[in-house]
Amino acid sequence: MAVDDVDQRLIALLRNDARMPVAKLAAAAGISRATATARIDKLRREGVIAGFTVVLQSNVESSGVRAITMIEIDGKQEEAVTRRLMGMPEVRQLSTTNGRWDVVAEIEAPTISSLDELLRAIRQIDGIANTDTSILLKVRKTTR
């Protein structure tokens, strides 16, 4: 599915506040309420929006399995791959980088088994050439 500028604005608004009322989303995106509803429904149906999630404060402990996945992207598919990854609720943060890897994803799943399924789903995204994942065992926070 091709995602245009209006879809991108809706996705950005939903990433910031997934509970934003449709009327407010529509106004912020400069479209009608009916258009916003139809676009969001289509994005969900096409799998661009895989789900909605809760963003926790950084001081809230995670109960799942967290990992960092380094991703190599084929050719000029970075935008499409990034869009797919951003639509996955298990992807907590996504950063572009230099060097061997094109993108670094911080991911979280409830169990090792579900992490395995998530990694399989990530590797199957068209445009992903290679991945390397490290599970985060212990996180130490700085006092800054």
C-alpha positions in Angstrom: 0.0 0.0 0.0 1.3 3.4 -0.9 1.3 5.8 2.1 0.9 9.5 1.1 1.6 12.7 3.1 -1.9 12.6 4.7 -1.4 9.1 5.9 2.0 10.0 7.3 0.5 13.0 9.2 -2.2 10.7 10.7 0.4 8.1 11.6 2.6 10.8 13.3 -0.4 12.1 15.2 -1.3 8.6 16.4 2.2 7.8 17.4 2.2 10.9 19.6 -1.3 10.2 21.1 -3.1 7.0 20.0 -6.1 8.1 22.0 -6.6 11.3 20.1 -10.3 11.6 19.0 -10.9 11.2 15.3 -12.3 14.8 15.0 -9.1 16.2 16.5 -6.9 14.0 14.3 -8.9 15.2 11.2 -8.5 18.8 12.1 -4.8 18.5 12.8 -4.3 16.6 9.5 -6.4 19.1 7.6 -9.0 16.6 6.4 -12.6 15.7 7.2 -13.6 13.4 10.0 -15.0 10.9 7.5 -11.7 10.9 5.5 -9.7 10.5 8.7 -11.8 7.5 9.7 -11.6 5.9 6.3 -7.8 6.4 6.1 -7.1 5.0 9.5 -9.4 2.0 8.8 -7.5 1.4 5.5 -4.1 1.7 7.2 -5.2 -0.9 9.8 -6.7 -3.2 7.2 -3.5 -3.0 5.0 -1.3 -3.7 8.0 0.5 -0.3 8.0 -0.9 0.3 11.4 -0.5 -3.0 13.2 -2.0 -1.9 16.5 -2.1 0.7 19.2 0.0 0.7 22.3 0.7 2.5 25.6 3.9 4.5 26.0 5.3 4.2 29.5 7.4 6.7 31.2 11.1 5.8 31.1 11.2 5.1 34.8 8.6 2.3 34.6 10.2 -1.1 34.6 9.6 -3.4 31.7 8.3 -6.9 32.3 9.1 -8.2 28.8 12.2 -9.2 26.9 13.9 -6.3 25.4 16.5 -6.4 22.6 18.4 -4.2 20.1 18.1 -5.3 16.5 20.6 -4.0 13.9 19.0 -4.0 10.5 20.5 -3.8 7.0 18.2 -2.6 4.3 18.4 -3.4 0.6 18.8 -0.5 -1.8 16.3 2.4 -1.7 13.7 0.7 0.5 14.5 2.5 3.7 11.3 4.5 3.8 9.0 1.6 3.2 10.9 -0.6 5.7 11.0 2.1 8.3 7.2 2.7 7.9 6.5 -1.0 8.4 8.7 -1.2 11.5 7.2 2.0 13.0 3.8 0.3 12.6 4.8 -2.6 14.8 3.8 -2.0 18.4 6.8 -4.0 19.7 9.2 -1.5 18.2 9.9 0.9 21.0 12.5 3.1 19.2 13.9 3.3 15.7 17.1 5.1 14.8 19.0 5.4 11.5 22.8 5.0 11.8 26.0 4.9 9.7 28.3 2.0 9.1 27.3 -1.6 8.3 23.7 -1.3 9.7 21.2 1.1 8.4 18.7 1.1 11.2 18.8 0.2 14.9 15.5 -0.9 16.5 14.8 -1.2 20.2 12.2 -3.9 20.5 10.2 -5.6 23.3 8.1 -8.7 23.5 6.4 -10.4 26.5 8.3 -13.7 26.2 11.4 -15.2 24.4 9.0 -17.2 22.2 7.1 -14.0 21.2 10.5 -12.3 20.6 11.4 -15.1 18.3 8.1 -14.6 16.4 8.7 -10.8 16.2 12.2 -11.3 14.8 10.9 -13.7 12.2 8.3 -11.1 11.2 10.9 -8.4 11.0 13.2 -10.5 8.8 10.3 -11.2 6.4 9.7 -7.5 5.7 10.5 -6.8 2.0 13.7 -4.8 1.8 15.4 -6.2 4.9 18.6 -7.9 3.9 20.1 -8.9 7.3 19.6 -8.5 11.0 21.6 -9.0 14.2 19.9 -9.0 17.6 21.2 -8.7 21.1 18.9 -9.3 24.0 19.2 -6.7 26.8 20.0 -8.5 30.1 20.4 -5.6 32.5 19.7 -1.9 32.0 21.6 0.6 34.1 20.4 4.1 34.1 22.6 7.1 34.4 21.8 9.7 37.1 21.8 12.6 34.5 
